[in-house]
Amino acid sequence: MLQIPPLLIIILFFVVTKQLIFNMKRIVIFASGSGSNAENIIKHFNSTQTAIVTHVLSNNEHAKVFDRCERLGIDASLFDRESFTKDDTVLNFLHVEADFIVLAGFLWRIPAKIVEAFPNKIINIHPALLPKYGGKGMYGMHVHKAVKENNEPETGITIHYVNENYDEGAIIFQAKTAVSSEDTPETIAQKVHELEYEHFPKVIEQVILQNE
């Protein structure tokens, strides 16, 4: 019976692992808040061979996403508006670290130079059924309160590509949930979060696979 020396097994393991990593697409996540979607995405891709989250970037020094990244062993960095829009610090970083960019609760508009550098490679999730309740200032509880105030029978999520304008990129995927008269903005938010957690990582992976 052929016996493979333990050292050779270890070497082969590292060679195969390295090759798999090199073949994986790299995702950089932008987040401004708690990072619950970011964590969900990181955990999803930790169990696949499609892509790997290489870094999380945030414009908010108090964002809870930093705590999540520390716990998950993911590199995370803070940046300011100047390095994002006026100079090319963030853009140059993305050229090195990212094949795809995912916005997970990120509140700033993406500069045109980044959109142009990553065409159909920037993916956002919006907590409503676009084109309803989109645009500047429409995020989080602002959206859910508007849905309740307008007595909408349903709401949901929209996953879309990002262009230079808020929430106007081509729609990739939508999922719906019913809204009843008993729902509050808080219960609507919970329903929407459940859709986000269920669908966002899977849709990101589908987009990546379709671009191979």
C-alpha positions as CSV (number, residue, x, y, z in Angstrom):
1,M,0.0,0.0,0.0
2,L,1.4,3.4,-1.0
3,Q,2.1,5.7,1.9
4,I,2.4,9.4,1.4
5,P,4.8,11.1,3.8
6,P,3.0,13.5,6.2
7,L,5.1,16.4,5.1
8,L,4.1,15.9,1.5
9,I,0.4,15.8,2.5
10,I,0.9,19.2,4.3
11,I,2.6,20.7,1.2
12,L,-0.1,19.4,-1.1
13,F,-2.8,20.8,1.2
14,F,-1.2,24.3,1.1
15,V,-0.7,24.2,-2.6
16,V,-4.3,23.3,-3.3
17,T,-5.6,25.8,-0.8
18,K,-3.5,28.6,-2.3
19,Q,-4.7,27.7,-5.8
20,L,-8.3,27.9,-4.6
21,I,-7.8,31.3,-3.0
22,F,-6.1,32.6,-6.2
23,N,-9.1,31.5,-8.2
24,M,-11.6,33.1,-5.9
25,K,-13.0,36.5,-6.7
26,R,-12.3,39.2,-4.1
27,I,-15.1,41.2,-2.5
28,V,-14.7,44.5,-0.6
29,I,-17.7,45.5,1.4
30,F,-18.7,49.1,2.2
31,A,-20.7,49.6,5.4
32,S,-21.8,52.6,7.5
33,G,-23.6,51.0,10.4
34,S,-24.1,47.8,12.5
35,G,-22.8,45.5,9.8
36,S,-25.3,42.7,10.2
37,N,-25.6,42.3,6.4
38,A,-21.8,42.5,6.1
39,E,-21.4,39.7,8.7
40,N,-24.0,37.5,6.9
41,I,-22.1,38.0,3.6
42,I,-18.7,37.2,5.1
43,K,-20.0,34.0,6.7
44,H,-21.7,32.9,3.5
45,F,-18.5,33.3,1.4
46,N,-16.4,31.6,4.1
47,S,-18.3,28.4,3.2
48,T,-17.9,28.7,-0.6
49,Q,-15.1,28.6,-3.2
50,T,-16.7,31.4,-5.3
51,A,-15.3,34.5,-3.6
52,I,-13.7,35.8,-0.4
53,V,-14.3,39.0,1.4
54,T,-10.9,40.6,1.6
55,H,-11.7,43.9,3.4
56,V,-14.5,46.0,4.8
57,L,-14.4,49.8,4.4
58,S,-16.5,52.2,6.5
59,N,-16.9,56.0,6.5
60,N,-18.2,55.9,10.2
61,E,-15.6,55.5,12.9
62,H,-18.3,54.5,15.4
63,A,-19.8,51.8,13.1
64,K,-20.4,48.5,14.8
65,V,-19.2,46.7,11.7
66,F,-15.7,47.2,13.0
67,D,-16.5,45.0,16.1
68,R,-17.9,42.4,13.8
69,C,-14.9,42.4,11.6
70,E,-12.5,42.0,14.5
71,R,-14.5,39.0,15.8
72,L,-14.6,37.5,12.3
73,G,-10.9,38.1,11.5
74,I,-11.6,40.4,8.6
75,D,-9.5,43.5,7.8
76,A,-11.5,46.7,8.2
77,S,-10.5,50.3,7.5
78,L,-11.9,53.8,8.0
79,F,-11.8,56.4,5.2
80,D,-13.0,60.0,4.9
81,R,-14.8,61.9,2.2
82,E,-11.6,63.4,0.7
83,S,-9.9,60.0,0.1
84,F,-13.2,58.8,-1.3
85,T,-14.1,61.6,-3.7
86,K,-11.4,64.2,-4.1
87,D,-8.3,62.0,-4.4
88,D,-7.8,58.4,-5.5
89,T,-6.9,56.8,-2.2
90,V,-9.9,54.5,-2.0
91,L,-10.0,53.9,-5.8
92,N,-6.4,52.8,-5.8
93,F,-7.1,50.5,-2.9
94,L,-10.0,48.9,-4.7
95,H,-7.9,48.3,-7.8
96,V,-5.6,46.2,-5.6
97,E,-8.1,44.5,-3.3
98,A,-11.4,44.1,-5.2
99,D,-13.0,42.3,-8.1
100,F,-16.5,43.1,-6.8
101,I,-17.8,45.8,-4.4
102,V,-20.8,45.2,-2.2
103,L,-22.7,48.0,-0.4
104,A,-24.2,46.7,2.8
105,G,-25.8,49.7,4.6
106,F,-23.5,52.2,3.0
107,L,-25.0,55.7,2.9
108,W,-22.7,57.8,0.6
109,R,-23.2,58.1,-3.1
110,I,-20.5,56.2,-5.0
111,P,-18.3,58.6,-7.1
112,A,-18.4,58.3,-10.9
113,K,-14.7,57.3,-11.1
114,I,-15.3,54.2,-9.0
115,V,-18.5,53.3,-10.9
116,E,-16.6,53.6,-14.2
117,A,-13.7,51.5,-12.8
118,F,-16.0,48.7,-11.8
119,P,-18.9,48.5,-14.3
120,N,-21.6,46.1,-13.2
121,K,-19.3,45.0,-10.4
122,I,-20.8,47.2,-7.6
123,I,-23.9,45.7,-5.9
124,N,-26.3,47.4,-3.5
125,I,-29.3,46.3,-1.5
126,H,-32.2,48.7,-0.8
127,P,-34.9,48.0,1.8
128,A,-37.9,48.6,-0.5
129,L,-39.2,47.7,-3.9
130,L,-37.5,50.2,-6.2
131,P,-38.3,52.5,-7.8
132,K,-40.6,53.2,-4.8
133,Y,-39.0,54.8,-1.8
134,G,-35.6,55.3,-3.3
135,G,-33.2,58.2,-3.5
136,K,-31.2,60.4,-1.2
137,G,-32.3,60.1,2.4
138,M,-34.3,57.0,1.9
139,Y,-32.6,54.4,4.0
140,G,-33.4,52.2,7.0
141,M,-36.3,53.3,9.2
142,H,-37.0,56.3,6.9
143,V,-38.1,53.8,4.3
144,H,-40.1,51.6,6.6
145,K,-42.0,54.6,8.1
146,A,-42.9,55.8,4.6
147,V,-44.2,52.4,3.7
148,K,-46.4,52.4,6.8
149,E,-47.6,55.9,6.3
150,N,-48.6,55.2,2.8
151,N,-50.5,52.0,3.7
152,E,-48.5,49.9,1.3
153,P,-49.8,46.3,1.0
154,E,-46.3,45.0,0.4
155,T,-42.7,45.9,0.6
156,G,-39.4,44.1,0.1
157,I,-35.9,44.3,-1.0
158,T,-34.2,45.3,-4.2
159,I,-30.7,44.2,-5.1
160,H,-29.3,46.3,-7.9
161,Y,-26.1,47.4,-9.7
162,V,-24.8,50.8,-8.7
163,N,-24.5,53.8,-11.0
164,E,-23.8,57.5,-10.2
165,N,-27.2,58.2,-8.8
166,Y,-28.9,56.9,-5.6
167,D,-30.9,53.7,-6.2
168,E,-31.1,54.1,-10.0
169,G,-28.9,51.2,-11.2
170,A,-30.3,48.2,-13.1
171,I,-32.3,45.9,-10.9
172,I,-30.9,42.4,-10.4
173,F,-33.4,40.9,-8.0
174,Q,-36.4,41.7,-5.9
175,A,-38.2,39.8,-3.1
176,K,-41.5,40.8,-1.5
177,T,-43.3,40.5,1.8
178,A,-46.8,41.5,2.8
179,V,-47.6,44.4,5.0
180,S,-50.6,44.3,7.2
181,S,-52.5,47.0,9.0
182,E,-51.1,45.7,12.3
183,D,-47.5,46.1,11.1
184,T,-45.4,48.9,12.6
185,P,-42.3,50.4,11.0
186,E,-40.3,48.1,13.4
187,T,-42.1,44.9,12.3
188,I,-41.8,45.9,8.7
189,A,-38.0,46.4,9.2
190,Q,-37.8,42.9,10.7
191,K,-39.6,41.4,7.7
192,V,-37.3,43.2,5.4
193,H,-34.2,42.2,7.3
194,E,-35.2,38.5,7.0
195,L,-35.4,38.9,3.2
196,E,-32.0,40.6,3.2
197,Y,-30.3,37.8,5.2
198,E,-32.0,35.1,3.0
199,H,-31.3,36.5,-0.4
200,F,-28.4,39.0,-0.5
201,P,-25.4,36.7,-0.2
202,K,-26.9,34.2,-2.7
203,V,-27.7,36.9,-5.3
204,I,-24.1,38.3,-4.9
205,E,-22.8,34.8,-5.6
206,Q,-25.0,34.4,-8.6
207,V,-23.8,37.7,-10.1
208,I,-20.2,36.6,-9.5
209,L,-20.7,33.3,-11.2
210,Q,-22.4,34.9,-14.2
211,N,-19.4,37.2,-14.7
212,E,-16.9,34.4,-14.9
